[in-house]
Amino acid sequence: MDNNQKKMIPDEQQIEAMLGQIKPQPSARFYQRMQTAPWTKPAQPARQKSTRRWKSPGRYAWGLAIVLFLLVALSVAFIPSFRAVARQIIYSFIFEPSNQLEVQVTLTNPSDLFNYSDPHNFPSTIETVQQAAGFYVKQITELPHDLVFVGGKFDPRYYAVTLLYAGDDYQIFLTQRPIGHGVDVFSIGSEASVQVVMVGDVQAEYVTGGWKAVSTQEISPKSSPTSSVNISAVWDDSLPQATLRWQLEGYAYELRSLGEGSPSQTELINLANGLK
């Protein structure tokens, strides 16, 4: 390479100086492309997109809730077990604070305390108690071979009708009253075991055992026409007594069996299913 060629080749400093003098002028096409570039868009659409992303889970949750509601509605409409729970308000037993009970009872005749199940305390026919109560009284329609109807009574204090049936070595009491009338006075011990069963498609409650009196004390003068008696009792699960309770169409029902030959749980439920 001759000296003339070497002189035509710029050195590094000359190149930097030449580049520093270059001032590019963007063309109209450059400005048009820059106007449509993604990074030149305003921030508001980006916020709207973000908002839509945040709203999507909310819409999904609402959709899921609607689907679950429809499933529950269909279950209530077509599945008997769901329908029973939806229709039935549980007629819970009244639990006492403990397994010991003290109650004061006012009697016109002290012997009534011990002879409640005496047939003389149930002197009325179905028609008579029905007329006194003012509502239709159901009864056991298919009686076992050893069970007979004794009679009934209407108690205006509790607005309840009780029918007595007697077997060879047991008795059955059928009590019924409209819900919202009268007061429920039957209670169970704090440790009593309540089983949830079904009477037809209605939820019911079943418990075995009962209160066993351990002492009584008369606290009113014998000359008084009425006498008050304090009763001390304990809850006994082994007592040969079983009680089945349920509600149906605005009425509360109770079937209570008492005696060594009392029907089993299944048999008592069958009797309840046969009420008409």
GIPE-V238936 format. One record per residue. D_LAST is the distance of its C-alpha to the last C-alpha in Angstrom with 1 decimal. Layout:
D_LAST / D_LAST
This chain:
127.7 / 130.5 / 130.8 / 129.8 / 126.5 / 125.7 / 126.4 / 123.9 / 121.0 / 119.3 / 118.6 / 115.3 / 116.2 / 117.2 / 113.9 / 112.0 / 114.1 / 113.6 / 109.9 / 109.9 / 111.6 / 108.9 / 106.6 / 104.1 / 103.0 / 99.5 / 99.3 / 97.0 / 94.9 / 94.3 / 93.0 / 90.7 / 89.1 / 88.8 / 86.8 / 84.1 / 84.1 / 80.6 / 81.9 / 83.1 / 79.5 / 78.2 / 75.7 / 72.9 / 71.6 / 71.4 / 69.3 / 67.0 / 66.6 / 65.9 / 63.3 / 61.6 / 61.6 / 59.9 / 57.3 / 56.3 / 54.2 / 52.4 / 51.4 / 50.3 / 48.1 / 46.5 / 45.9 / 44.4 / 42.0 / 40.9 / 40.3 / 38.2 / 36.1 / 35.5 / 34.5 / 32.0 / 30.6 / 30.3 / 28.6 / 26.0 / 25.4 / 25.3 / 24.9 / 21.3 / 22.7 / 24.7 / 21.9 / 19.7 / 22.6 / 23.4 / 20.0 / 19.3 / 21.2 / 21.5 / 20.3 / 23.3 / 24.1 / 27.0 / 30.0 / 32.7 / 36.4 / 37.0 / 35.7 / 37.0 / 35.3 / 36.8 / 34.8 / 35.8 / 33.5 / 34.4 / 33.4 / 34.3 / 34.4 / 35.3 / 33.7 / 30.2 / 30.9 / 30.9 / 28.5 / 25.3 / 23.2 / 25.0 / 22.8 / 24.9 / 23.5 / 20.0 / 21.0 / 18.4 / 15.7 / 12.2 / 14.0 / 16.9 / 15.5 / 13.5 / 16.8 / 18.7 / 16.8 / 16.6 / 13.3 / 9.7 / 8.3 / 5.0 / 5.6 / 6.7 / 6.4 / 9.7 / 12.2 / 15.6 / 18.4 / 19.8 / 16.7 / 16.1 / 14.4 / 17.3 / 16.4 / 15.7 / 18.0 / 18.3 / 21.0 / 22.6 / 24.8 / 22.1 / 19.7 / 17.0 / 14.7 / 14.8 / 13.3 / 15.7 / 15.3 / 18.7 / 20.1 / 23.7 / 25.0 / 22.2 / 19.5 / 16.2 / 15.4 / 12.2 / 13.5 / 12.3 / 14.7 / 15.7 / 18.2 / 21.7 / 21.2 / 22.5 / 24.1 / 22.9 / 25.0 / 24.0 / 26.6 / 28.0 / 31.5 / 33.6 / 33.8 / 30.2 / 29.0 / 25.9 / 24.4 / 22.7 / 19.9 / 17.3 / 13.5 / 13.1 / 15.8 / 15.5 / 18.2 / 17.4 / 20.0 / 20.6 / 23.4 / 24.9 / 27.2 / 27.4 / 29.9 / 32.4 / 34.5 / 38.2 / 39.6 / 39.0 / 41.6 / 41.7 / 43.4 / 43.4 / 45.8 / 44.7 / 45.9 / 43.4 / 40.4 / 38.2 / 38.8 / 38.2 / 37.7 / 38.4 / 36.3 / 37.6 / 35.2 / 35.3 / 32.6 / 32.4 / 30.8 / 31.3 / 29.4 / 26.7 / 23.8 / 21.4 / 19.2 / 16.7 / 16.2 / 14.9 / 14.4 / 12.4 / 13.2 / 15.2 / 13.2 / 14.3 / 12.3 / 14.1 / 13.8 / 17.3 / 18.8 / 22.2 / 24.7 / 26.7 / 24.3 / 21.4 / 19.4 / 20.8 / 19.7 / 18.4 / 16.5 / 14.9 / 13.9 / 12.4 / 10.3 / 9.2 / 8.7 / 6.3 / 3.8 / 0.0
